[in-house]
Amino acid sequence: MRGDKPRIAVLLGDPSGIGPEVAGKVLAMPETLQRASVLVIGDTKVCRTAADAGIEFLACRAPGCPVGSVSAEAGAYTIGTLRVAVESLRSGRVDGVVYAPLNKQAMKVAGLGFDDELHFFASLLGHTGVVSEINVCGGLWTSRVTSHVALRDVARLITREKIRDAAGLLHRTLVAAGVAAPRIAVAGFNPHAGEGGLMGTEELDTIGPAVEELRAAGVDAIGPLPADTLFVAARRGDFHGVVTMYHDQGQIAMKLLGFERGVTVAGGLPAVITTPAHGTAYDIVGRGVADPGAMREAFRLACKMACEMA
């Protein structure tokens, strides 16, 4: 950090989507430059609000890309800006990165050789430890044991080790964000958390033992709890974090809790990287109606985490 404010890189995301719009709206807010010194990585042509405000730019020229659709050109541009952002982190030029929504399909078409941007970041940073998306809405944080896999494959992928990894990562990330003693709930896999083995035995054979191992290791974890009522208690404030077994088990609940406030944190990396939890919204590009709320929260959280880690 330089002085009393962190230095945060802001990326414009997929140029064919709403990324430049939501980034521009956040950059135009007076509170943004009050929270941090900002370095925008992207093309001034697709974010004139920031350019007009005199915010520092690290130029990455965007090619001509079709608006509102997937393209290799947009994917290649996005990959390039992510690479520059990580180089800025490694050199110490910035303390954290916030990137506007990107499109994984466009990046794949452009040749991204990783499952997602999170594993791309890990490779660029030389990080070989556990990484996972962590989703945040207000004061509630979630991690998941499995992520972007077919639902039919989830049961065989749930292991004690993966549950411990997901909960341990969530615990460490919460501590890094300033929560001194995180309380973490672990969801069951089956309806009603298996109901004593009547509807599946994953809770008895795998999830329950993993929770006991976590508690023995000093993590304040409880579970397995039925996923359909767990988030009611979490919304009430009973827990700081929730570990879910698969993608939609947590994501549906989190997006209902606050789609316009949801943030994704690149969990496990030795760097602060955040992004809005929503996508590129190709259907509303160019209409000026994109809600910047999640981008604003992603920026606010990156600033907070950068200060905590300083």
C-alpha positions as CSV (number, residue, x, y, z in Angstrom):
1,M,0.0,0.0,0.0
2,R,1.0,3.6,-0.6
3,G,0.0,5.9,2.2
4,D,-3.3,5.2,3.8
5,K,-5.0,3.9,0.7
6,P,-4.5,0.7,-1.3
7,R,-3.7,0.8,-5.0
8,I,-6.3,-1.2,-7.0
9,A,-6.3,-2.2,-10.6
10,V,-9.7,-2.2,-12.3
11,L,-10.2,-4.2,-15.4
12,L,-13.0,-3.6,-17.9
13,G,-13.9,-7.2,-18.5
14,D,-15.3,-8.6,-21.7
15,P,-15.6,-5.6,-24.1
16,S,-18.7,-7.2,-25.8
17,G,-20.6,-7.2,-22.5
18,I,-21.6,-4.8,-19.7
19,G,-18.2,-4.8,-18.1
20,P,-17.1,-1.4,-19.5
21,E,-20.4,0.1,-18.5
22,V,-20.5,-1.1,-14.9
23,A,-16.8,-0.3,-14.4
24,G,-17.3,3.2,-15.8
25,K,-20.2,3.8,-13.5
26,V,-18.2,2.7,-10.4
27,L,-15.1,4.7,-11.5
28,A,-17.3,7.8,-11.7
29,M,-18.5,7.5,-8.1
30,P,-16.7,10.0,-5.8
31,E,-16.3,7.2,-3.2
32,T,-14.1,5.1,-5.5
33,L,-11.1,7.4,-5.5
34,Q,-11.7,8.1,-1.8
35,R,-11.2,4.4,-1.1
36,A,-8.1,3.8,-3.3
37,S,-5.7,4.9,-5.9
38,V,-6.9,3.4,-9.1
39,L,-5.1,2.0,-12.1
40,V,-7.4,1.0,-15.0
41,I,-6.2,-1.7,-17.3
42,G,-8.0,-1.6,-20.6
43,D,-8.8,0.6,-23.5
44,T,-9.9,4.2,-22.9
45,K,-12.2,3.9,-26.0
46,V,-14.5,1.4,-24.1
47,C,-14.5,3.3,-20.8
48,R,-14.7,7.0,-21.6
49,T,-16.0,7.8,-18.1
50,A,-12.8,6.8,-16.5
51,A,-10.7,8.5,-19.2
52,D,-12.6,11.7,-18.8
53,A,-12.1,11.6,-15.0
54,G,-8.3,11.6,-15.5
55,I,-7.8,8.2,-13.9
56,E,-4.5,6.5,-14.7
57,F,-4.7,4.0,-17.5
58,L,-2.5,1.1,-18.4
59,A,-3.4,0.8,-22.1
60,C,-4.5,-2.5,-23.5
61,R,-6.0,-1.9,-26.9
62,A,-9.3,-3.6,-27.5
63,P,-9.8,-4.9,-31.1
64,G,-13.1,-4.5,-32.9
65,C,-15.4,-7.0,-31.2
66,P,-19.0,-7.8,-31.9
67,V,-21.3,-6.3,-29.3
68,G,-23.4,-8.7,-27.2
69,S,-22.0,-12.0,-28.4
70,V,-19.1,-14.4,-27.9
71,S,-16.0,-13.8,-29.9
72,A,-12.3,-14.9,-30.0
73,E,-11.3,-11.3,-30.3
74,A,-13.0,-10.3,-27.0
75,G,-11.7,-13.4,-25.3
76,A,-8.1,-12.7,-26.4
77,Y,-8.4,-9.1,-25.2
78,T,-9.7,-10.3,-21.8
79,I,-6.9,-12.8,-21.4
80,G,-4.4,-10.1,-22.1
81,T,-5.8,-7.7,-19.5
82,L,-5.8,-10.4,-16.9
83,R,-2.2,-11.2,-17.7
84,V,-1.2,-7.6,-17.3
85,A,-3.1,-7.3,-14.0
86,V,-1.3,-10.3,-12.5
87,E,2.1,-8.9,-13.7
88,S,1.1,-5.6,-11.9
89,L,0.4,-7.6,-8.7
90,R,3.7,-9.5,-8.9
91,S,5.7,-6.3,-9.4
92,G,4.0,-4.6,-6.5
93,R,2.5,-1.9,-8.7
94,V,-0.9,-2.7,-7.3
95,D,-2.3,-4.2,-4.1
96,G,-5.4,-5.8,-5.5
97,V,-7.3,-6.4,-8.7
98,V,-11.0,-6.0,-9.5
99,Y,-12.2,-7.2,-12.9
100,A,-15.6,-6.6,-14.5
101,P,-17.6,-9.5,-15.8
102,L,-15.9,-11.7,-18.4
103,N,-17.0,-14.5,-20.6
104,K,-15.4,-17.9,-20.1
105,Q,-16.6,-19.2,-23.5
106,A,-15.0,-16.3,-25.3
107,M,-11.7,-17.0,-23.4
108,K,-11.9,-20.7,-24.3
109,V,-12.4,-19.8,-28.0
110,A,-9.4,-17.5,-27.8
111,G,-7.3,-20.4,-26.5
112,L,-7.4,-20.3,-22.7
113,G,-5.9,-23.6,-21.6
114,F,-7.4,-23.6,-18.1
115,D,-10.8,-24.5,-16.7
116,D,-11.4,-20.9,-15.7
117,E,-9.7,-17.6,-14.9
118,L,-9.0,-18.7,-11.3
119,H,-6.6,-21.5,-12.4
120,F,-5.1,-19.1,-14.9
121,F,-4.3,-16.7,-12.1
122,A,-2.8,-19.5,-10.0
123,S,-0.5,-20.5,-12.9
124,L,0.6,-16.9,-13.5
125,L,1.3,-16.5,-9.8
126,G,3.1,-19.8,-9.5
127,H,0.7,-20.9,-6.9
128,T,0.2,-24.7,-6.5
129,G,-2.1,-24.8,-3.4
130,V,-5.8,-25.1,-3.1
131,V,-7.9,-22.5,-5.0
132,S,-11.6,-22.0,-5.2
133,E,-14.2,-19.3,-5.9
134,I,-15.6,-17.8,-2.8
135,N,-18.9,-16.0,-3.1
136,V,-19.8,-13.1,-0.9
137,C,-23.1,-11.3,-0.3
138,G,-23.2,-8.8,2.5
139,G,-21.7,-10.5,5.5
140,L,-22.1,-14.1,4.3
141,W,-19.3,-16.0,2.5
142,T,-19.6,-19.4,0.7
143,S,-17.2,-21.9,-0.7
144,R,-18.0,-25.1,-2.5
145,V,-16.5,-28.6,-2.6
146,T,-17.2,-29.1,-6.3
147,S,-17.8,-26.3,-8.8
148,H,-18.0,-26.4,-12.6
149,V,-18.8,-30.1,-13.1
150,A,-21.8,-32.0,-14.3
151,L,-24.3,-32.7,-11.5
152,R,-24.1,-36.5,-12.2
153,D,-20.4,-36.4,-11.2
154,V,-20.8,-34.6,-7.9
155,A,-21.4,-37.6,-5.5
156,R,-18.1,-39.3,-6.5
157,L,-16.1,-36.1,-6.2
158,I,-17.1,-35.3,-2.6
159,T,-14.3,-36.5,-0.4
160,R,-13.2,-35.7,3.2
161,E,-10.1,-34.1,1.9
162,K,-12.0,-31.8,-0.5
163,I,-14.4,-30.8,2.2
164,R,-11.6,-30.0,4.6
165,D,-9.9,-28.0,1.8
166,A,-13.0,-26.0,1.0
167,A,-13.8,-25.2,4.7
168,G,-10.1,-24.5,5.5
169,L,-9.8,-22.1,2.6
170,L,-13.0,-20.4,3.6
171,H,-11.8,-20.1,7.2
172,R,-8.4,-18.6,6.1
173,T,-10.1,-16.1,3.7
174,L,-12.5,-14.9,6.3
175,V,-9.6,-14.4,8.8
176,A,-7.7,-12.4,6.0
177,A,-10.8,-10.3,5.5
178,G,-10.9,-9.4,9.2
179,V,-13.2,-12.0,10.8
180,A,-11.3,-13.1,13.9
181,A,-13.2,-16.2,14.7
182,P,-15.3,-17.5,11.7
183,R,-18.3,-19.7,12.3
184,I,-18.7,-22.1,9.3
185,A,-21.7,-24.3,8.4
186,V,-21.2,-27.3,6.2
187,A,-24.2,-28.3,4.0
188,G,-25.3,-31.9,3.5
189,F,-25.5,-33.4,0.0
190,N,-28.8,-35.2,0.0
191,P,-32.3,-33.9,0.8
192,H,-32.7,-33.3,4.6
193,A,-29.0,-34.0,4.9
194,G,-29.7,-37.7,4.2
195,E,-32.2,-38.1,7.1
196,G,-30.0,-40.6,9.0
197,G,-29.1,-42.6,5.8
198,L,-32.7,-42.9,4.5
199,M,-31.9,-40.7,1.5
200,G,-28.2,-41.3,0.9
201,T,-25.2,-42.0,3.1
202,E,-22.7,-39.3,2.1
203,E,-23.5,-37.3,5.2
204,L,-22.7,-40.3,7.4
205,D,-19.7,-41.7,5.5
206,T,-18.0,-38.5,4.3
207,I,-19.3,-35.1,5.3
208,G,-19.9,-35.7,9.0
209,P,-16.4,-37.2,9.6
210,A,-14.8,-34.4,7.6
211,V,-16.6,-31.8,9.9
212,E,-15.2,-33.7,13.0
213,E,-11.7,-33.5,11.5
214,L,-12.1,-29.8,10.9
215,R,-13.2,-29.2,14.5
216,A,-10.2,-31.2,15.7
217,A,-8.0,-28.9,13.6
218,G,-9.4,-25.8,15.2
219,V,-12.0,-24.7,12.6
220,D,-15.4,-23.8,14.2
221,A,-17.5,-25.9,11.8
222,I,-20.9,-27.4,12.2
223,G,-22.7,-29.9,10.0
224,P,-23.8,-31.5,7.8
225,L,-26.9,-29.4,7.8
226,P,-29.9,-29.6,5.4
227,A,-29.2,-27.2,2.6
228,D,-32.8,-26.0,2.2
229,T,-32.9,-24.5,5.7
230,L,-29.2,-23.8,6.2
231,F,-29.4,-20.5,4.4
232,V,-32.3,-19.3,6.5
233,A,-30.0,-19.5,9.5
234,A,-27.1,-18.0,7.6
235,R,-29.2,-15.0,6.6
236,R,-30.1,-14.6,10.2
237,G,-26.4,-14.2,11.0
238,D,-25.8,-17.6,12.7
239,F,-22.7,-18.2,10.5
240,H,-20.0,-16.2,8.8
241,G,-19.6,-18.8,6.0
242,V,-21.2,-21.8,4.4
243,V,-19.5,-24.7,2.6
244,T,-21.8,-26.2,-0.1
245,M,-21.3,-29.5,-2.0
246,Y,-22.0,-28.3,-5.5
247,H,-22.3,-25.1,-7.5
248,D,-26.0,-24.4,-7.5
249,Q,-26.6,-25.5,-3.9
250,G,-24.9,-22.2,-2.9
251,Q,-25.2,-20.0,-5.9
252,I,-29.0,-20.0,-6.1
253,A,-29.3,-19.0,-2.5
254,M,-26.6,-16.3,-2.7
255,K,-28.1,-14.7,-5.8
256,L,-31.5,-14.6,-4.3
257,L,-30.0,-13.0,-1.2
258,G,-28.6,-10.2,-3.3
259,F,-27.9,-10.6,-7.0
260,E,-27.0,-6.9,-7.3
261,R,-24.5,-7.2,-4.4
262,G,-22.8,-10.5,-5.0
263,V,-19.0,-10.7,-5.3
264,T,-16.7,-13.6,-6.2
265,V,-13.3,-13.7,-4.5
266,A,-10.4,-15.7,-5.9
267,G,-9.9,-17.8,-2.8
268,G,-6.6,-19.3,-1.9
269,L,-4.3,-17.1,-4.0
270,P,-1.5,-15.1,-2.5
271,A,-3.2,-11.9,-3.9
272,V,-6.5,-10.0,-3.6
273,I,-8.6,-10.5,-6.7
274,T,-12.4,-9.9,-6.8
275,T,-15.2,-9.6,-9.4
276,P,-18.9,-9.2,-9.6
277,A,-20.7,-12.6,-9.2
278,H,-22.9,-12.0,-12.3
279,G,-22.1,-12.4,-16.0
280,T,-21.7,-10.2,-19.1
281,A,-25.4,-9.7,-19.7
282,Y,-25.1,-9.6,-23.5
283,D,-28.9,-9.0,-23.7
284,I,-28.7,-5.5,-22.2
285,V,-25.4,-4.2,-23.7
286,G,-25.6,-0.7,-24.9
287,R,-28.8,0.2,-23.2
288,G,-27.2,2.0,-20.2
289,V,-29.3,0.1,-17.7
290,A,-26.6,-2.3,-16.2
291,D,-26.6,-2.2,-12.4
292,P,-23.1,-1.4,-11.0
293,G,-24.0,-2.6,-7.5
294,A,-22.0,-5.8,-7.6
295,M,-19.0,-4.1,-9.2
296,R,-19.1,-1.5,-6.5
297,E,-19.1,-4.2,-3.8
298,A,-16.3,-6.1,-5.5
299,F,-14.2,-2.9,-5.5
300,R,-15.1,-2.1,-1.8
301,L,-14.2,-5.6,-0.7
302,A,-10.9,-5.6,-2.6
303,C,-10.0,-2.4,-0.9
304,K,-10.9,-3.8,2.5
305,M,-8.9,-7.1,2.0
306,A,-5.9,-5.2,0.6
307,C,-5.8,-3.1,3.8
308,E,-6.2,-6.2,6.0
309,M,-3.4,-8.0,4.3
310,A,-1.0,-5.0,4.3
